[in-house]
């Protein structure tokens, strides 16, 4: 029987900051649901894994290697490993982060 999740039903926003939930981890792929309260920043950092960000709801700015990308529902961002990135949620924003090694 497949492991089925309704991702939208897992969304919950903290009053401030970020709430993350690992919703799947299979082989070398991990899927994490991030919910960011309006006005929350995530400072510059890198990941040792290749990633894909898929925006479910909200609006914000994802900065990837110095380039600003508007985060809005339906946007998908490919992120190479070790790429410097940061983000800011203008309003409550939720996205999936899919990391693979």
C-alpha positions in Angstrom: 0.0 0.0 0.0 1.4 3.4 -1.0 2.3 6.0 1.6 -0.1 8.9 0.7 -0.1 12.3 2.4 -2.2 15.4 1.8 0.5 18.0 2.1 -1.9 21.0 2.4 -3.4 19.4 5.5 0.0 19.3 7.1 0.5 23.1 6.8 0.5 25.0 10.1 2.1 28.4 10.7 4.1 29.4 13.8 3.3 32.8 15.3 6.9 33.7 14.4 9.8 31.9 12.8 9.9 28.6 10.9 8.2 25.3 11.4 9.7 22.4 9.5 8.4 18.8 9.2 10.2 15.9 7.4 7.3 14.3 5.5 9.2 11.7 3.6 12.7 10.1 3.6 13.4 7.4 1.1 16.8 6.2 0.0 18.8 9.4 -0.7 15.8 11.8 -1.0 14.3 13.8 1.9 11.2 15.9 1.6 10.6 18.6 4.2 7.6 20.9 4.5 8.6 24.4 5.7 6.1 26.9 6.9 7.4 30.4 7.5 5.6 33.1 9.5 5.2 36.5 7.7 8.3 38.6 8.0 10.6 35.7 8.8 14.2 35.6 7.3 16.4 32.7 6.8 20.0 34.0 6.5 22.5 33.0 3.9 23.6 29.3 4.1 24.5 26.4 1.9 23.5 22.8 1.6 25.8 19.9 0.8 22.9 18.3 -1.2 21.1 19.2 -4.4 17.7 20.7 -3.8 14.4 21.6 -5.3 12.1 24.1 -3.7 8.4 24.0 -4.6 6.2 26.9 -3.3 2.8 25.8 -2.1 1.4 29.1 -0.8 2.4 32.6 0.3 4.8 35.1 -1.1 8.5 35.8 -0.4 11.9 36.2 -2.0 14.4 33.4 -2.4 17.9 34.6 -3.1 20.1 32.0 -4.9 23.7 32.9 -5.6 22.8 36.7 -5.5 19.7 36.4 -7.7 16.3 37.3 -6.2 13.5 34.8 -7.2 9.9 35.7 -6.3 8.4 32.8 -4.2 4.7 32.4 -5.1 2.4 29.4 -5.4 3.5 27.0 -8.2 7.1 28.3 -8.4 9.8 25.6 -8.5 13.5 26.5 -7.9 16.4 24.1 -8.6 19.3 24.6 -6.2 22.7 23.1 -6.9 24.6 21.7 -3.9 26.8 24.2 -2.0 24.9 27.2 -3.5 24.6 30.2 -1.2 21.0 31.0 -0.6 18.7 32.9 1.7 15.0 33.6 1.9 12.4 35.9 3.3 8.6 35.4 3.7 6.6 38.6 3.1 3.4 36.8 4.2 2.9 33.4 5.6 4.7 31.1 3.1 4.9 27.3 2.8 7.2 25.3 0.5 8.5 21.8 0.0 12.3 21.3 0.1 13.4 18.1 -1.7 17.0 17.2 -1.0 19.0 14.4 -2.7 22.5 13.3 -2.3 
